[in-house]
Amino acid sequence: MRHIRLGLDRPGRYPLRAIGIAMAGSILLSGCFGGDGGSNDEASADPLTPSNGKLEATIRRTTNGVPHIKANDLSSAAFGAGYAQAEDNVCLLAEAIVKARSERSKYFGPDAKPGSGDNMNVINDFSYKAQDILGGAQRDYDNLSSESRAMIDGFTAGYNKYVADTPASDLPAECRNQPWVKEIEPTDLLAHYRIVGQYASGALFATGAVFIAVPPGESPSPTPVVAKLDETPAFDPAGVASQAKRFASSRTNYTDMGLASNAWGIGKGMTEQGRGALLANPHFPYTGHRRLYQMQMTVPGYLNVNGAGLLGTAIPLINFNEHLAWSHTVTTSRRFTLYELALKTGDNLTYIKDGEEKPITTKTFQIEVANGTSTPTVLERTFYYSEYGPMVSGNAITSGGLPVWGDPNSQGTTVAYTYRDANANTSGLLDTWLQMSRASNLTEFQDVFRNCGSTLWTNSTYADDQGNAFYIDSSSVPNLSPTALSTIDFKRRYSASYNTLFENGLTLLDGSTSRDDWVEGECNGLVPYEDKPKLLRTDFVQNSNSSYWSTNPDEFLTDYSPMFGEENAPINARTRLGLKMLQNPMGHGLDANTPAPAGQDGKFSAKDLIGVIWNDRGWYAEQFLGELLDRCDTIGTTDVNIPSGMGLLPADPAVSGSARSVADGCTALHNWNGTYAIDSTGAHTFRTFVDIYMRSFPDDLQTEFDPDDPVYTPADPDPANKGTADDHMLESLAAALTLLDDAGIAYDAKLGDVQYYQPTGGVPPGGDASGVVTQSPKIPWHGGDGNVDGAFNAVGVVNSDFAEDTIIPRTNTSQYEDASGNRFAAGLSSDSVEGKGWKIARGTSWHFGLEFTDNGPEAYGLVSYSESSDAMSPYFTDQSERFSNKDYRKLLFKESDIEANLLPQGETTISE
């Protein structure tokens, strides 16, 4: 058995795989880009680093605290970005670094929830070490491009300056006087980027699947490292393995990473100005590391971009400059492949590939675990690796569908499982976004991806001042050979179990043959530009997380690798609604008072596009409400049956099999305007109905999906028993009303009275969650659930005791669930303490409508949850109130606008 480093990059070559073109990007940025990103000021001699070696930036805060950072070089601009982000979100950034360094156990103890015995911190810490998060960052740092080094070094220095200059006692409650808030190294930030890159791949295995992957006869439990024979560790690690297996087995679908978005690129044929326009509408968490933070970064003559990025990114990610704009949506593509290894007979640490023996190698890691004493427990674990990457428990990730390590598969071959991650090394992710931000035209933007740039797990939707609308699946996708793809297709057709794995996001390949290896090619194993789905139009392109196929139904995209997603397949409800609005830009939906998507002239403007997000329309209401009301009118006051066995009433199962009137619910729905605005009455009643209807009667629609009409099919509820006591739609409504009765919510309540945003916190990781407090009054929240309601302005409830991606405690609400743990009505709560209804914690976040005019970009939008996660900041809920009131602000870009909107004492110059 050998202990070796198994990097996926070829010796002597800079690691380009899955990170874009860090080295090639350096050449491209200095030699090929003619654009200056919108800044006409004179460039400094060296646009990357300060000539005098001293970082210095000016931070100007405008309306709602948005920082506009200006510096003479890129590193200084990133310095300002790091300082501003820390000023607004230091606790979240610090916790992210603790996570990336595999030090949660060191500071917070073994459990994410103290005293629970969940051992999640131990599992996470070891898993991230096994996935080479910090170690890889430390190795790769010296190979970064000059641009990446400038940004990472600068951001780190800015963060460190804020931490050094701010007394620990003045920090927000979540990290006040905490030892883990300290200065960091550039490699720590780089490690955080590696986690960000793997949100849709390796991170899915970091909760147990890698941890419990051990050969027969080996225990996955870590071993205490005891310095003296008479020492007894205060922490018992024996229960870690069972918890890891439980967590690993809890996930069955690897296609859902909990993120969604809408993006439209509008071409010159559909805009008021005859130029391009963009709708950007990410649906991200309101808490944790995936909060989007808006800022403008300007380096005169080199860069001028306004947008928002995930916390910790040294440049914004969803942006606009003087000439172009883009947004991102999570793709349906696959970012990893699972491999089945054929083990050598009698040897569980050797596999056979192309007739040759290959070793399964090992690496051993240690972590520290706080145990209540002055000396932490040190735990040690050995992890296993193939040539592709870490070993995983195939049995756990498929809930028993695949054999355990060393057991035979269906063909009698003893097997084990491993995976290769397209985003295993994301050290150069900043290069891709820097190049995009500096591009001044479509060709330069496309060149980023021609040179193997990647946006990791997203599509890119683009518009520019020349009237182009462009879409590309710009994610990192494994490049499989035609033979390998044909084999996948064959297995899907003739093996139901294999197809189930594939539909759940697991692409199982044969590790016994090089046939299934990735084709390295020019992009080091990733699909190159020419083979990616993409479309250029002058009317529109769009994506709302359905596959690339339906980007524009006038020009379906076909014949791409199935690793990008399905073709000729049903599209989700938000995509259907978005396409309906694009194809009918003067249609009002169900409410004549709701503005048409493109206003009265049928041509889109920036204000029209922010209005599209805020019109609060929902697909299922527009598809089903009229039919439901017809049936309501027919049944009148006659009782409707609630079929036994529906399993929809956990609070009172005896109600199933009874009957009740739906007349009052029907009255509420007759008075509903069909939108999810805060003053709409009855919206929640329809939500509860449609959730029960779609899950209880999935085969009720009689018109099947037609690939020639993806927007309006499937459709048409079954007319059998229409308007009777056994009508499936009415039965679902009866069950919904009973559920609302149990929750104590009136059928005709205003949505804003039962759906709200209310941040909670005040307790650090590892602290007593009973001390969590509400940090603002309830803020009425418009929008609907993207899946249940089919709402374009998608918002939703999060069922978690922690801020997203963190172990910072938050207050969860008790939610109605069925016997399988599935939530009813998109997270309906009857919590009399926290509040009845829907407590929103994800969805529309950073969002804007933009158009290019003769005077440059004009944009309007908000960050729905505001810029700061510090409850004492004036920028904590100020934009949240604006979102509630549909009060957008202009996104300032020009110097004159920035100067005119400076906050009092809003300009600060910082330096090392």
JOUR-V79159 format. One record per backbone hydrogen bond with DSSP energy under -1.0 kcal/mol. CO is the residue of the C=O (numbers start at 0). NH is the residue of the N-H. E is the energy in kcal/mol with one decimal. If there is no record, write none. Layout:
[[CO | NH | E] [CO | NH | E]]
This chain:
[[1 | 361 | -2.1] [9 | 12 | -1.5] [13 | 15 | -1.1] [15 | 18 | -1.9] [20 | 24 | -3.9] [21 | 25 | -1.0] [22 | 26 | -1.4] [23 | 27 | -2.6] [24 | 28 | -3.1] [25 | 29 | -1.6] [26 | 30 | -2.3] [27 | 31 | -2.1] [27 | 32 | -1.4] [35 | 38 | -1.2] [46 | 73 | -3.2] [47 | 74 | -2.6] [49 | 52 | -1.2] [54 | 911 | -1.8] [56 | 909 | -2.8] [57 | 69 | -2.5] [58 | 907 | -2.6] [59 | 67 | -2.6] [60 | 902 | -2.6] [61 | 64 | -1.9] [62 | 65 | -1.0] [65 | 61 | -2.2] [66 | 295 | -2.2] [67 | 59 | -2.3] [68 | 297 | -2.7] [69 | 57 | -2.8] [72 | 76 | -2.0] [73 | 77 | -2.4] [74 | 78 | -1.9] [75 | 79 | -2.2] [76 | 80 | -2.0] [77 | 81 | -2.8] [78 | 82 | -1.9] [79 | 83 | -2.6] [80 | 84 | -2.6] [81 | 85 | -1.9] [82 | 86 | -2.4] [83 | 87 | -1.5] [84 | 88 | -2.6] [85 | 89 | -1.2] [87 | 868 | -1.8] [88 | 92 | -2.1] [89 | 93 | -2.8] [90 | 94 | -2.4] [91 | 95 | -2.0] [92 | 96 | -1.8] [93 | 97 | -2.1] [94 | 98 | -2.2] [95 | 99 | -2.3] [96 | 100 | -2.0] [97 | 102 | -2.5] [98 | 101 | -1.7] [102 | 106 | -1.7] [103 | 107 | -3.4] [104 | 108 | -1.4] [104 | 369 | -2.9] [109 | 120 | -1.3] [109 | 121 | -1.2] [112 | 115 | -2.3] [118 | 122 | -2.2] [119 | 123 | -3.0] [120 | 124 | -2.7] [121 | 125 | -2.3] [122 | 126 | -2.3] [123 | 127 | -2.8] [124 | 128 | -1.6] [125 | 129 | -2.8] [126 | 130 | -2.0] [127 | 132 | -2.4] [128 | 131 | -1.6] [131 | 135 | -1.3] [132 | 136 | -1.3] [133 | 137 | -2.5] [134 | 138 | -1.9] [135 | 139 | -2.6] [136 | 140 | -1.5] [139 | 142 | -1.6] [140 | 143 | -1.6] [144 | 148 | -2.5] [145 | 149 | -2.2] [146 | 150 | -2.2] [147 | 151 | -2.9] [148 | 152 | -2.7] [149 | 153 | -2.0] [150 | 154 | -2.7] [151 | 155 | -2.4] [152 | 156 | -2.3] [153 | 157 | -2.3] [154 | 158 | -2.7] [155 | 159 | -2.8] [156 | 160 | -2.1] [157 | 161 | -1.9] [158 | 162 | -2.3] [159 | 163 | -2.9] [160 | 164 | -2.4] [161 | 165 | -1.3] [166 | 169 | -2.2] [167 | 176 | -1.8] [171 | 174 | -2.0] [174 | 177 | -1.5] [177 | 180 | -1.4] [179 | 181 | -1.0] [184 | 187 | -1.1] [184 | 188 | -1.3] [185 | 189 | -2.1] [186 | 190 | -2.1] [187 | 191 | -1.9] [188 | 192 | -1.8] [189 | 193 | -1.4] [190 | 194 | -1.5] [191 | 195 | -2.3] [192 | 196 | -2.6] [193 | 197 | -1.1] [195 | 198 | -1.5] [197 | 200 | -1.9] [197 | 202 | -2.3] [200 | 203 | -1.9] [201 | 204 | -2.0] [204 | 209 | -1.9] [207 | 211 | -2.3] [208 | 392 | -1.8] [209 | 212 | -1.2] [211 | 213 | -1.4] [214 | 217 | -2.0] [222 | 379 | -2.0] [227 | 230 | -1.7] [236 | 239 | -1.8] [238 | 242 | -1.7] [239 | 243 | -2.6] [240 | 244 | -2.3] [241 | 245 | -2.0] [242 | 246 | -2.7] [243 | 247 | -2.6] [244 | 248 | -2.1] [259 | 282 | -3.3] [261 | 280 | -2.1] [262 | 542 | -2.1] [263 | 278 | -2.4] [264 | 540 | -2.1] [265 | 276 | -2.0] [266 | 269 | -2.1] [269 | 603 | -3.0] [275 | 851 | -2.3] [276 | 265 | -3.2] [277 | 849 | -2.5] [278 | 263 | -2.0] [279 | 847 | -2.2] [280 | 261 | -1.8] [281 | 844 | -1.9] [282 | 259 | -1.7] [283 | 842 | -1.2] [287 | 290 | -1.4] [290 | 310 | -1.4] [292 | 308 | -1.7] [294 | 306 | -2.1] [295 | 68 | -3.5] [296 | 304 | -2.2] [297 | 70 | -2.2] [298 | 301 | -2.8] [298 | 302 | -2.6] [302 | 298 | -3.1] [304 | 296 | -2.6] [305 | 319 | -1.8] [306 | 294 | -2.8] [307 | 316 | -1.4] [307 | 317 | -2.4] [308 | 292 | -2.8] [309 | 312 | -2.4] [317 | 307 | -1.5] [318 | 325 | -2.3] [319 | 305 | -2.5] [322 | 464 | -2.4] [323 | 320 | -2.7] [324 | 462 | -2.2] [326 | 460 | -2.6] [328 | 458 | -3.5] [334 | 421 | -3.1] [336 | 419 | -2.2] [337 | 508 | -3.5] [338 | 417 | -1.8] [339 | 510 | -2.3] [340 | 415 | -1.4] [341 | 351 | -2.9] [343 | 346 | -2.4] [346 | 349 | -1.0] [348 | 359 | -2.6] [349 | 343 | -2.9] [350 | 357 | -3.0] [352 | 355 | -2.3] [355 | 352 | -2.9] [357 | 350 | -2.8] [360 | 384 | -2.4] [362 | 382 | -3.3] [364 | 380 | -2.4] [366 | 378 | -2.7] [368 | 376 | -2.6] [376 | 368 | -2.9] [377 | 224 | -3.3] [378 | 366 | -2.0] [379 | 222 | -2.9] [380 | 364 | -2.9] [382 | 362 | -1.9] [383 | 390 | -2.7] [384 | 360 | -2.1] [388 | 385 | -2.7] [389 | 418 | -1.3] [391 | 393 | -1.2] [392 | 396 | -2.2] [394 | 399 | -3.5] [395 | 398 | -1.5] [397 | 400 | -1.1] [403 | 406 | -2.4] [406 | 414 | -2.1] [408 | 411 | -2.0] [412 | 408 | -2.3] [413 | 342 | -2.5] [414 | 405 | -2.8] [415 | 340 | -3.2] [416 | 391 | -2.2] [417 | 338 | -3.1] [419 | 336 | -1.9] [420 | 423 | -1.4] [425 | 428 | -1.8] [427 | 430 | -1.2] [428 | 432 | -1.3] [429 | 433 | -2.4] [430 | 434 | -2.4] [431 | 435 | -2.2] [432 | 436 | -2.3] [433 | 437 | -1.7] [434 | 438 | -1.1] [440 | 444 | -2.1] [441 | 445 | -3.0] [442 | 446 | -2.1] [445 | 449 | -2.2] [446 | 450 | -1.9] [447 | 452 | -2.0] [448 | 451 | -1.6] [454 | 456 | -1.9] [455 | 475 | -2.3] [456 | 330 | -1.6] [459 | 471 | -2.0] [460 | 326 | -2.2] [461 | 469 | -2.0] [462 | 324 | -2.5] [463 | 275 | -1.6] [463 | 466 | -1.6] [466 | 267 | -2.2] [467 | 463 | -1.3] [468 | 536 | -3.0] [469 | 461 | -3.1] [470 | 534 | -2.3] [471 | 459 | -2.8] [471 | 473 | -1.3] [473 | 454 | -2.9] [476 | 526 | -2.6] [477 | 479 | -1.0] [478 | 518 | -3.9] [480 | 484 | -2.6] [481 | 485 | -2.4] [482 | 486 | -2.0] [483 | 487 | -2.2] [484 | 488 | -2.4] [485 | 489 | -2.5] [486 | 490 | -2.6] [487 | 491 | -2.4] [488 | 492 | -1.8] [489 | 493 | -1.9] [490 | 494 | -1.7] [494 | 498 | -2.5] [495 | 499 | -2.1] [496 | 500 | -1.9] [497 | 501 | -2.4] [498 | 502 | -2.8] [499 | 503 | -1.4] [500 | 505 | -2.7] [501 | 504 | -1.9] [503 | 253 | -3.8] [506 | 337 | -2.5] [508 | 339 | -2.5] [509 | 512 | -1.0] [511 | 353 | -2.9] [512 | 515 | -1.4] [513 | 516 | -1.6] [519 | 524 | -3.5] [520 | 523 | -1.1] [524 | 478 | -2.7] [527 | 530 | -1.5] [528 | 531 | -1.9] [532 | 472 | -2.3] [534 | 470 | -2.5] [536 | 468 | -2.1] [537 | 268 | -2.7] [538 | 266 | -2.4] [540 | 264 | -2.8] [542 | 262 | -1.7] [546 | 549 | -1.2] [547 | 550 | -2.0] [548 | 556 | -1.6] [551 | 554 | -2.8] [560 | 563 | -2.2] [562 | 333 | -2.0] [571 | 575 | -2.1] [572 | 576 | -2.5] [573 | 577 | -2.9] [574 | 578 | -2.6] [575 | 579 | -2.1] [576 | 580 | -2.3] [577 | 581 | -2.2] [578 | 582 | -2.7] [579 | 583 | -1.3] [583 | 586 | -2.3] [584 | 597 | -3.1] [590 | 593 | -1.8] [595 | 598 | -1.7] [603 | 271 | -2.3] [604 | 608 | -1.9] [605 | 609 | -1.9] [606 | 610 | -1.8] [607 | 611 | -1.6] [608 | 612 | -1.3] [609 | 613 | -1.8] [615 | 675 | -2.5] [616 | 791 | -1.6] [617 | 621 | -1.7] [618 | 622 | -1.7] [619 | 623 | -3.0] [620 | 624 | -2.0] [623 | 627 | -2.7] [624 | 628 | -2.6] [625 | 629 | -1.9] [626 | 630 | -1.8] [627 | 631 | -2.3] [628 | 632 | -2.4] [629 | 633 | -1.5] [630 | 634 | -2.3] [631 | 635 | -2.2] [634 | 637 | -2.0] [639 | 659 | -2.2] [641 | 656 | -3.1] [642 | 645 | -1.2] [648 | 651 | -1.1] [651 | 654 | -2.4] [652 | 655 | -1.3] [654 | 657 | -2.1] [657 | 641 | -3.2] [659 | 639 | -3.9] [661 | 665 | -2.7] [662 | 666 | -2.1] [663 | 667 | -2.1] [664 | 668 | -2.1] [665 | 669 | -2.3] [666 | 670 | -1.5] [675 | 782 | -2.8] [676 | 679 | -1.5] [677 | 751 | -2.9] [679 | 750 | -2.5] [681 | 685 | -1.8] [682 | 686 | -2.2] [683 | 687 | -2.3] [684 | 688 | -2.1] [685 | 689 | -3.2] [686 | 690 | -2.1] [687 | 691 | -1.7] [688 | 692 | -2.9] [689 | 693 | -2.5] [690 | 694 | -1.8] [691 | 695 | -2.2] [692 | 696 | -2.3] [696 | 699 | -1.8] [702 | 714 | -2.0] [705 | 708 | -2.6] [714 | 702 | -2.7] [715 | 701 | -3.4] [718 | 721 | -2.1] [720 | 723 | -2.1] [723 | 726 | -1.5] [724 | 640 | -2.1] [726 | 730 | -3.0] [727 | 731 | -2.0] [728 | 732 | -2.0] [729 | 733 | -2.6] [730 | 734 | -2.2] [731 | 735 | -2.2] [732 | 736 | -2.5] [733 | 737 | -1.9] [734 | 738 | -2.0] [735 | 739 | -2.4] [736 | 740 | -2.3] [737 | 741 | -2.1] [738 | 742 | -1.8] [739 | 744 | -2.3] [745 | 748 | -1.2] [748 | 681 | -1.7] [749 | 752 | -1.5] [750 | 753 | -1.5] [750 | 754 | -1.8] [753 | 837 | -3.3] [754 | 780 | -2.1] [755 | 839 | -3.0] [756 | 778 | -2.3] [758 | 774 | -2.9] [760 | 772 | -2.9] [763 | 766 | -2.1] [767 | 770 | -2.2] [768 | 771 | -1.8] [772 | 760 | -2.2] [778 | 756 | -2.5] [783 | 794 | -2.0] [784 | 788 | -1.2] [784 | 790 | -1.7] [788 | 619 | -1.3] [789 | 618 | -2.4] [791 | 793 | -1.9] [792 | 783 | -1.7] [793 | 843 | -1.8] [795 | 840 | -2.9] [795 | 841 | -1.1] [797 | 799 | -1.3] [800 | 809 | -2.5] [802 | 805 | -2.3] [803 | 288 | -1.2] [807 | 802 | -2.5] [815 | 823 | -2.3] [817 | 820 | -2.0] [821 | 817 | -2.1] [823 | 826 | -1.6] [823 | 827 | -1.8] [827 | 815 | -2.1] [828 | 836 | -2.9] [830 | 834 | -1.6] [836 | 828 | -2.1] [837 | 755 | -2.3] [840 | 285 | -2.4] [841 | 795 | -2.0] [842 | 283 | -1.6] [844 | 863 | -1.8] [845 | 281 | -1.0] [846 | 861 | -2.0] [847 | 279 | -2.7] [848 | 859 | -2.3] [849 | 277 | -2.5] [850 | 857 | -2.7] [852 | 855 | -1.8] [855 | 852 | -2.5] [857 | 850 | -2.4] [858 | 890 | -2.5] [859 | 848 | -2.5] [860 | 888 | -1.8] [861 | 846 | -2.4] [862 | 865 | -2.1] [869 | 872 | -2.2] [872 | 875 | -1.2] [874 | 867 | -2.3] [876 | 880 | -2.1] [877 | 881 | -1.2] [878 | 882 | -2.7] [879 | 883 | -2.4] [880 | 884 | -1.8] [881 | 886 | -2.9] [882 | 885 | -1.4] [888 | 860 | -2.2] [893 | 897 | -2.3] [894 | 898 | -2.8] [895 | 899 | -1.7] [902 | 905 | -2.2] [905 | 60 | -3.3] [907 | 58 | -3.6] [909 | 56 | -2.3]]
